Amino acid sequence: MIQAWWQNRLKLARGFGAKWIGCWFLGVGTLTYGAEESIQTWTWGSSDAQGKYHISVLTLHYQEAELTRATLKQPGGAPVNLACHQGQNGWTSLALPARTQEEPAKVLLEGCAEDGVFQGRIALHHQDHTTTLPWKAWLVPPHPLGGSWQWRLQITPDNLLTGTLQLVDEPGKLSGVLIIQGRTLPLEALNFEQGRITFTTQGEENLTYHSTAYWLKDRLVGSVRSDAFGPDQSLMWQATHQQAPQ
């Protein structure tokens, strides 16, 4: 699944050529400390030429400041182990292993973290061709959701539903409402963990809407599913913080 996703990214990069400059990589991360181990979780993604986001979750395990393990996971998929190497001056290399020893690594992530910003490059290898793209990520703050968000749901290419997502995110308290066309919908089963927010809302005719999104610095990017859309159907939504974090 991961390999297929990266092959699709490579096709887009080669197909769009110069247009790919408008496609950017970003992410957020969390840092958890144990007695001897610390875990960094980075949520990052890319937007293609049509504005659609593709999100992955990168988890780094450190033992006494030494990088010992790394995994890459797509929403809905299983984590894939990455070969990892920590170089001098904090430079980190992560590789998606090839299927055979003769093949080079299909994907190589390289970068350096400083002052809460992780930036570097992504190299996509395909036969004798290599495509290099910029990569930038941010550590997620402890409580990044508080405030008002401009919410947008793309129902059809010509039908955009807008509203306001109001969230309270304080120590020990996470709550919110979604205001659409004058209706205030409480957010139920609201949860935020490792850059991922989930909640449900109740609509007309007792229909339940299940929303999932990822925090990407000043925006939320995700999807909502409901029986109202049909079996196994979902719609994409985004929300932009009205006072974007610095």
C-alpha positions, 0 to 999 in steps of 0.5 A: 500500500505504501509502495503504491502510494509513493509510486503514484506520488512519483507519477504526479511529480514527473507528470506535472513537472514544473507545476509540482513546485506548487505542491508542498510538503508539511507536517506536525509532530508530537514529542513524548518522553519516557524514563529512557525513551522518547517518541516523536510523532510527525503528521505530514502530507502533500497537496497535488495539483488539484488541491487534494491532500495525501497524509502520512504519519511518521513515528520516530523512537529515540533511546537516550537521544539516539534514533533507534526505530522509525515507522511510516503509516498512512491513515487506514494502513499498517505501519511500515518499518523504515531504515533509519540513520542519524548523522552529524549535526542532527541530520536524519535519513529515513529510507523505505526499504526496497523489495530486493537487495539489488534495488536502491531504496524507493523513498528517502527522507532526509532532514534536520530539526531545529527550533521545532521545525523539521525540514529537508528533502524527499528523494523518490527513486524509480529505476534510473530516475530520481525526483527530489522534493522539499520537505518541511514539518512542525512539532505540534503544540500541546493544545493547538485547536483552540479558537475559530476555524473557517470550515469548508465541505466540498459536496460537489465540484460546484457545491461548497458548504461553509461554516465555522468550527469553534473549539476549546482546547485547554488542559483537561478540556476539549470541546466544540461546535460546528455552526452551519447555516445558522445551526449549531451542532455539538461535537460528540466523541471529540478526540485529539491525539498525535495530530489527528482529530475525530468527532461526530455530529448529528444531522437531520433524520437522525443521521450521524456524520463521522469526521476525521482530520489532521492538524497541519499547522494552520489548517485541518484537513480530513474527511467526513462519512455518513450513510447520507452519502451512500455506502462507504462514501466520504467527502473531503473537508478543510478548516483554516484557523482564523488566527493562524499560529505563528 
